[in-house]
Amino acid sequence: MKTKSNYKQRLAKITTFIFDVDGVFTNGEIYFHPNGETIRSLNSKDGYAIMAALEKGFKIAVITHGDSQIIQELFNKIGVKDLFLGVLNKGEVFDAFLIDNNLSADEVIYMGDDLPDYDCVKNAGVGVCPRDAVKEIREIADYVSTYDGGKGAVREIIEQIMRVQDKWFKPSL
């Protein structure tokens, strides 16, 4: 049975991370450039953690309502291939991704921060959110990060899972 108290035990089964973008990788603020482009700020430590997880064989996916070419280029650059941009119903995409990749929900962690992420956070093996997620998401999350979105929340959960699975950085002696 899935309870908040046993979320740490479930981390050992995680093979796949799925993330929202705005409010998770970013602080949720979007700046509009006069030429029509939107500008977001991302934490480089989150990006490093994504690359480390990919290197250790974890699957990473992004499901976001945003559809910026820059988002696609950024995630492609750090190695994320499973990008779902411009998504209106994240729950449907989440379910289809699990089926298409022969995954059970127990193998998946989902991090989201707002109401469109509700079904994904609730149905993932481990649902997590940044500290500044909306109340409804914090209430159903198995874990609420000690960091706000865009301030290291992604890195924190990736690092937790990789440490539990003994896949995090080990200094050479």
Sequence and secondary structure as in RCSB ss.txt:
>XXXX:A:sequence
MKTKSNYKQRLAKITTFIFDVDGVFTNGEIYFHPNGETIRSLNSKDGYAIMAALEKGFKIAVITHGDSQIIQELF
NKIGVKDLFLGVLNKGEVFDAFLIDNNLSADEVIYMGDDLPDYDCVKNAGVGVCPRDAVKEIREIADYVSTYDGG
KGAVREIIEQIMRVQDKWFKPSL
>XXXX:A:secstr
   GGGHHHHGGG  EEEE STTTTS S  EE TTS EE    HHHHHHHHHHHHTT EEEEE S   HHHHHHH
HHTT  EEE S S HHHHHHHHHHHTT  GGGEEEE  SGGGHHHHHHSSEEEE TTS HHHHHH SEE SS TT
TTHHHHHHHHHHHHTT S     
